[in-house]
Each structure stands twice: as structure tokens, then as C-alpha cells.
Amino acid sequence: MKKGLTLNILRIPVTSGVITVYIEGFNEENSKGTVYAELNKEHVAATGFNKKKTIVRAIAKLHHKNTIHQDHHQ
């Protein structure tokens, strides 16, 4: 039996910094997982059963949050 938490980390360079994505779960087929994404001290999380769709959803949430944050500063 494994102890501890295993995370997959994905880094995506963008013009405003680096998006860091932490992927937790999705170990077995049809198992739930969580994806955490961060960029410039903004954090979001998404959960789901499909790993690729959940990663895309987390990045989309991060983009939306970052866009709203930039609009308030203009």
C-alpha cells in the first residue's frame, strides 16, 4: 500500500507568467480527481472524472478569474 499524496505537475508558459497545474487523483478508470491551477497568485480548482476535460476546465476558470481581476485594475 502506498502512503502519501501523488501529484502530477504541468507547467505551461504564457506571456503573463507560468500556469502551474497540479493533478490529483484519476488513478483508476472512472475515478474522480481534482485539478488545481495557479497563475500570478490566482488559484482555482476543478473536479471531475475525465482528466483532460477537468484540466481544460481548471485552466478556463483560471483565465476567467484572471481576466476579471485585470478588468478591475484598469
C-alpha positions in Angstrom: 0.0 0.0 0.0 1.3 3.4 -1.0 1.3 6.2 1.6 1.3 9.9 0.8 -0.1 12.0 -1.9 1.0 11.7 -5.6 0.6 14.8 -7.7 1.3 15.3 -11.4 2.5 18.8 -12.2 2.1 20.5 -15.5 3.7 23.9 -16.3 2.5 26.0 -19.2 4.5 29.2 -20.1 2.3 32.1 -21.1 3.0 35.8 -21.8 1.9 36.8 -18.3 3.9 34.1 -16.4 3.7 30.3 -16.0 0.5 28.4 -15.4 1.2 25.6 -12.9 -1.3 22.8 -12.9 -1.4 20.2 -10.1 -3.3 17.0 -10.9 -4.5 14.8 -8.1 -6.5 11.5 -8.4 -7.6 9.9 -11.6 -5.7 6.8 -10.6 -8.2 4.2 -11.8 -10.7 4.2 -14.6 -13.8 6.2 -13.7 -12.2 7.6 -10.5 -12.7 11.2 -9.5 -9.8 13.6 -9.4 -9.0 17.3 -8.7 -7.0 19.8 -10.7 -5.6 22.9 -9.2 -4.3 25.7 -11.4 -2.4 28.8 -10.5 -1.1 31.9 -12.2 0.2 35.1 -10.6 -1.1 34.2 -7.1 -4.6 33.4 -8.5 -5.7 29.9 -7.7 -8.7 27.8 -8.9 -9.7 24.1 -8.6 -11.9 21.8 -10.7 -13.1 18.3 -10.0 -14.3 15.6 -12.4 -14.0 12.1 -13.8 -12.3 12.9 -17.1 -8.7 14.1 -16.6 -8.3 16.1 -19.8 -11.7 17.8 -19.6 -11.0 18.7 -15.9 -7.6 20.2 -16.8 -9.2 22.3 -19.5 -12.0 23.4 -17.1 -9.5 24.5 -14.5 -7.4 26.5 -17.0 -10.6 28.1 -18.3 -11.7 29.0 -14.8 -8.2 30.5 -14.2 -8.4 32.5 -17.4 -11.8 33.8 -16.5 -10.7 34.8 -13.0 -7.5 36.4 -14.3 -9.4 38.4 -16.9 -11.9 39.7 -14.3 -9.0 40.6 -12.0 -7.3 42.6 -14.8 -10.6 44.4 -15.7 -10.9 45.7 -12.1 -7.4 47.2 -12.2 -8.0 49.2 -15.4 
